[in-house]
Amino acid sequence: KKAKTIVAGLVGRFDKFPVHRLCYDHSATTAEEVRQCIEDQNKLEESLVDEFGMTPFHILFSTAEPSRELLKVLLEKCPYYVLGWKDVNDKLAMTYLVSNWTPGNKTLLQMALESWMFSRLERWGAASWLESMQNKVQDILGEDDKEQRSTLFCEACSEFAQYETVEATSMLEMALRKGKLESGGQQPPGANREEYRIGCGSDVVIPNVLQFLDDIVGPDPID
């Protein structure tokens, strides 16, 4: 049954995924063709994951000598979180670059990580987090041993997932507090943050939401 599913997926695999097809044929594809193809998609997110759970990033990164110019377009046009999606083999797209180490792939990995991690940490204003992740990425890029490089990549993704959870928790708490105030609620005089968290209901809501964040982010993004 599994074999039939694989064969069915391979036959006409890219018929419904034109962006994937262009990335697969990257040596004969221009950056402008990819840009136009993405802009032509009516439902972009639905067109970004094929039967194997692979995104255009997965396809591009698993080819020989993937194109830097095409990656620039994907990073520009695709939502940042697509880089965090896994395929049916439970792999992030960047895992293929980490495993197939070449000078060119090293550059592509740096570009992808900067877009996925650094730009968001900068928006959050998390200077210490940004510095920590920059150091980890430099360790990955400077590691020639495949096994150790994979371990470092795993650790970096795990740490970043923790930062995402903390940031999401903070945003959710602020939203709950704002909603409480806008609905006429008042922060009791002299109340500290913990007391007001209870008053606005975040002590109940946040723990229940976090369990779903753990399911999405996972304890270890690439295992």
C-alpha positions as CSV (number, residue, x, y, z in Angstrom):
1,K,0.0,0.0,0.0
2,K,2.8,2.4,0.9
3,A,4.6,1.6,-2.4
4,K,1.4,2.3,-4.4
5,T,1.1,5.6,-2.5
6,I,4.7,6.6,-3.4
7,V,4.2,5.6,-7.1
8,A,0.9,7.5,-7.3
9,G,2.7,10.6,-5.8
10,L,5.6,10.4,-8.3
11,V,3.4,10.1,-11.4
12,G,2.6,13.7,-12.4
13,R,4.0,14.8,-9.0
14,F,4.3,18.5,-9.9
15,D,1.2,18.8,-12.1
16,K,-0.6,20.7,-9.4
17,F,2.5,22.4,-8.0
18,P,4.1,24.6,-10.6
19,V,6.4,26.4,-8.1
20,H,7.8,23.0,-7.1
21,R,8.4,22.1,-10.7
22,L,10.3,25.3,-11.4
23,C,12.5,24.7,-8.3
24,Y,13.1,21.1,-9.4
25,D,14.2,22.4,-12.8
26,H,16.1,25.3,-11.3
27,S,19.0,25.1,-13.7
28,A,16.6,26.0,-16.5
29,T,14.5,28.4,-14.5
30,T,14.9,32.2,-14.0
31,A,14.2,34.0,-10.7
32,E,11.5,36.1,-12.5
33,E,9.7,32.9,-13.6
34,V,9.5,31.7,-10.0
35,R,8.4,35.1,-8.8
36,Q,5.6,35.3,-11.4
37,C,4.5,31.7,-10.7
38,I,4.2,32.4,-7.0
39,E,2.2,35.6,-7.6
40,D,-0.1,33.7,-9.9
41,Q,-1.2,31.2,-7.2
42,N,-4.7,32.0,-6.0
43,K,-4.3,30.0,-2.7
44,L,-0.6,30.2,-2.1
45,E,-0.3,28.1,1.1
46,E,-2.2,25.2,-0.5
47,S,0.2,25.3,-3.4
48,L,3.2,25.1,-1.2
49,V,2.9,21.5,0.1
50,D,2.9,18.5,-2.2
51,E,1.8,14.9,-1.5
52,F,5.1,14.2,0.3
53,G,4.8,17.2,2.5
54,M,7.6,19.0,0.7
55,T,7.6,22.7,0.1
56,P,9.4,24.5,-2.7
57,F,12.3,24.9,-0.2
58,H,12.5,21.2,0.3
59,I,12.6,20.6,-3.5
60,L,15.2,23.3,-4.2
61,F,17.5,22.2,-1.3
62,S,17.4,18.6,-2.3
63,T,18.6,19.2,-5.8
64,A,22.2,19.3,-6.9
65,E,23.7,22.8,-6.7
66,P,20.5,24.7,-5.8
67,S,20.1,28.2,-7.1
68,R,20.9,31.1,-4.8
69,E,18.8,33.4,-7.0
70,L,15.7,31.2,-6.8
71,L,16.2,31.0,-3.0
72,K,16.1,34.8,-2.8
73,V,12.7,34.8,-4.5
74,L,11.3,32.1,-2.3
75,L,12.5,33.9,0.8
76,E,10.9,37.1,-0.5
77,K,7.6,35.7,-1.6
78,C,6.8,32.8,0.7
79,P,5.8,33.3,4.3
80,Y,8.7,32.9,6.7
81,Y,7.0,30.1,8.6
82,V,7.1,27.8,5.6
83,L,10.8,27.2,6.4
84,G,9.6,25.5,9.6
85,W,7.4,23.0,7.9
86,K,8.4,19.3,7.8
87,D,8.0,16.8,5.0
88,V,6.6,13.2,5.4
89,N,10.1,12.2,6.5
90,D,9.9,14.6,9.4
91,K,12.6,16.8,7.9
92,L,12.9,20.6,7.6
93,A,14.0,21.8,4.2
94,M,17.2,23.1,5.6
95,T,18.1,19.6,6.9
96,Y,18.9,18.7,3.2
97,L,21.5,21.5,3.1
98,V,23.0,20.4,6.4
99,S,23.4,16.9,5.1
100,N,24.7,17.7,1.7
101,W,27.5,20.1,2.6
102,T,29.1,22.2,-0.1
103,P,30.4,25.8,-0.1
104,G,27.2,26.8,-2.1
105,N,24.9,25.0,0.3
106,K,26.6,26.6,3.2
107,T,25.7,30.0,1.8
108,L,22.1,29.0,1.2
109,L,21.8,27.7,4.7
110,Q,23.0,30.9,6.1
111,M,20.5,32.8,4.0
112,A,17.7,30.6,5.1
113,L,18.5,30.8,8.8
114,E,18.9,34.5,8.7
115,S,15.5,34.9,7.1
116,W,13.8,32.3,9.4
117,M,15.5,33.3,12.7
118,F,17.4,36.5,12.7
119,S,14.8,38.8,11.0
120,R,12.1,37.7,13.5
121,L,14.4,38.1,16.6
122,E,15.2,41.6,15.4
123,R,11.5,42.4,15.1
124,W,11.0,41.1,18.6
125,G,13.8,43.3,19.9
126,A,15.3,40.3,21.6
127,A,19.0,41.3,21.4
128,S,20.3,38.6,23.7
129,W,18.3,35.9,21.9
130,L,19.6,37.2,18.5
131,E,23.2,37.1,19.7
132,S,22.8,33.6,21.0
133,M,21.3,32.3,17.7
134,Q,24.0,34.2,15.6
135,N,26.7,32.4,17.6
136,K,25.0,29.0,17.1
137,V,24.6,29.6,13.4
138,Q,28.3,30.5,13.0
139,D,29.1,27.2,14.9
140,I,27.0,25.3,12.3
141,L,28.6,27.0,9.3
142,G,32.1,26.4,10.6
143,E,31.6,22.7,11.4
144,D,32.9,20.2,8.8
145,D,31.9,17.0,10.5
146,K,28.4,16.0,9.3
147,E,27.2,14.4,12.5
148,Q,28.3,17.2,14.7
149,R,26.9,19.8,12.2
150,S,23.5,18.0,12.4
151,T,23.7,18.0,16.2
152,L,24.4,21.8,16.2
153,F,21.6,22.4,13.8
154,C,19.2,20.4,16.0
155,E,20.2,22.3,19.1
156,A,19.8,25.7,17.3
157,C,16.3,24.8,16.1
158,S,15.3,23.6,19.6
159,E,16.5,26.8,21.2
160,F,14.7,28.9,18.6
161,A,11.5,26.9,19.2
162,Q,11.7,27.8,22.9
163,Y,12.1,31.5,22.0
164,E,9.0,31.2,19.7
165,T,7.0,29.8,22.6
166,V,8.1,32.5,25.0
167,E,7.3,35.2,22.5
168,A,3.9,33.7,21.7
169,T,3.1,33.4,25.4
170,S,4.0,37.1,25.9
171,M,1.9,38.2,23.0
172,L,-1.1,36.2,24.2
173,E,-0.8,37.6,27.7
174,M,-0.7,41.1,26.3
175,A,-3.8,40.4,24.1
176,L,-5.7,39.1,27.1
177,R,-4.8,42.0,29.3
178,K,-5.8,44.4,26.5
179,G,-9.1,42.6,26.0
180,K,-9.8,42.8,29.7
181,L,-9.2,46.6,29.8
182,E,-11.2,47.2,26.6
183,S,-14.1,45.4,28.0
184,G,-14.2,47.7,31.0
185,G,-12.0,45.8,33.4
186,Q,-9.7,47.7,35.6
187,Q,-6.3,46.6,37.0
188,P,-6.6,46.7,40.8
189,P,-4.5,49.5,42.4
190,G,-1.2,48.1,43.5
191,A,-1.7,44.8,41.8
192,N,1.4,43.1,40.4
193,R,1.7,41.4,37.1
194,E,1.0,37.9,38.5
195,E,-2.2,39.1,40.3
196,Y,-3.4,40.8,37.1
197,R,-2.6,37.7,35.0
198,I,-5.1,35.8,37.2
199,G,-7.6,38.6,36.9
200,C,-7.6,38.7,33.1
201,G,-7.7,34.9,32.8
202,S,-4.3,34.3,31.2
203,D,-3.4,31.9,34.0
204,V,-6.1,29.6,32.5
205,V,-5.9,30.4,28.8
206,I,-2.1,30.3,28.3
207,P,-1.4,26.8,29.7
208,N,-4.2,25.4,27.5
209,V,-2.9,27.2,24.4
210,L,0.7,26.2,25.1
211,Q,-0.1,22.5,24.7
212,F,-1.1,23.2,21.1
213,L,2.1,25.2,20.5
214,D,4.1,22.3,21.8
215,D,2.3,20.1,19.2
216,I,3.2,22.5,16.4
217,V,6.7,23.4,17.4
218,G,7.6,20.1,19.1
219,P,10.2,19.6,21.7
220,D,12.8,19.1,19.0
221,P,12.0,20.6,15.5
222,I,14.2,18.2,13.5
223,D,14.8,15.3,15.9
